Amino acid sequence: MTMTIAALLAGLEAISRGRPDRVLRLRGSLPATGGDEPFELLIFRGFSSSVSHPTAFNPDQPALSEEARIEAAELLLGPLNPAAEQSLGRPQRVARFLEPAAWE
């Protein structure tokens, strides 16, 4: 059984609420006319925010469509400082971060 994008994001957001010292960056692609488009999504303190695509102003709506392909997830030290971001490990499969211990 495959988890939906909405359920995956909800699970990651729930874990992130308890880890205000962590940001999870998801990278992947979205299908688009003329070929796939890359996306980047940040999850911090229970919220998802796209840095590459517009999203609906509705926190109950997933920030990614079900057609999104998540290729990698990377844990960063939070709150994020774009001028000096600190990675806490190499990019991994996103399912790994459904385990709270992976956020250590």
Stockholm file with secondary structure:
# STOCKHOLM 1.0

chainA/1-104         MTMTIAALLAGLEAISRGRPDRVLRLRGSLPATGGDEPFELLIFRGFSSSVSHPTAFNPDQPALSEEARIEAAELLLGPLNPAAEQSLGRPQRVARFLEPAAWE
#=GR chainA/1-104 SS CCCCHHHHHHHHHHHHHTCTTEEEEEEEEECCTTSCEEEEEEEETTEEEESSSCCCSCTTSCSSCTTCEEEEEEEEESSCCGGGCCBCSCCBCGGGGGSGGGGC
#=GC SS_cons         CCCCHHHHHHHHHHHHHTCTTEEEEEEEEECCTTSCEEEEEEEETTEEEESSSCCCSCTTSCSSCTTCEEEEEEEEESSCCGGGCCBCSCCBCGGGGGSGGGGC
//
